[in-house]
Amino acid sequence: MKVFLCEPIHEKAYQKLIEEYEVIDNKDYLSECQIVISRNLKIDRHFIDQCVALELVVIHRTGYDDVDVEYLKSKHIHLCNTPGQNALSVAELIVTMILQLSRQTTQLQHDYLTDQIHEVAPIKYLGHEITGKTLGLVGTGQIALKAAQILRDGFQMKVIGYSRSLTFTKANDLHIEHCKTMEEVFQKADFISLGTSLTPETYHMITTKQLSLMKPTAYLINTARGALIDEHDLYTFLKEKRIAGAALDVLEDEPVDATYPLIHLDNVIYTPHIGGSTDEALLRVGNAVIQSINRYNNGEMWEELLF
């Protein structure tokens, strides 16, 4: 079978792939490929119409909001993803961002290198300990729960959370204080981490309404999808210091131009969607992709297909 791959995957996984399949990276030959591997491709009608032999799209991650699912279905093309393989890496980035925000490390380095600091331990950059603070989860998937475990066990943070599927009993089992609404999380938490998928219902679910509930000392972290937040509203709150800061691994339009005003605010940390980009995670995801292709080719993975 011919596999279309035009984006980098882990080198060890790539070597396995080319040993077993003919790998094509030229879009001029899309029509010959039965399988497409996508990390960040936009699988829209135009792309799909070029893939006349396509049987299976394998998403090299969990989310597939950039895939025209209904059009794939209408063409009887199957879809599968690789959920959970990069959860630990994203969770560790959440922890990293919380520590950076609380100690202002990114701003400190910037100001020092631009010759704005001329003393040791300047009081202007007084940080805060995160031990004993409250972590608020909006969405309680694998990533959120791994981050919560690290922060609860390592820093004795109190964890509260809300999701549509989270019940009081389940929350209790997970050592999470159950919140009845997302707004309750925004009111109570010192650090709020977004971990929900992007759907028509969650698009711009964070606006002035939710941001106005946050403590002025609270921080917002988003490693899920940029379009969960109305970035115009977020910019206003950050610019006016109505909340303490934000750490963003995702933005609504990616890649974002380097002049984008939001990422230039001194209380914002931005990373260009690198939450799952660790050597270990990329190897796990790459191996999972190859396993999915092998099982599909052998007729063994029907229960794992999204459709």
Disulfide bonds with the S-S distance in Angstrom:
none
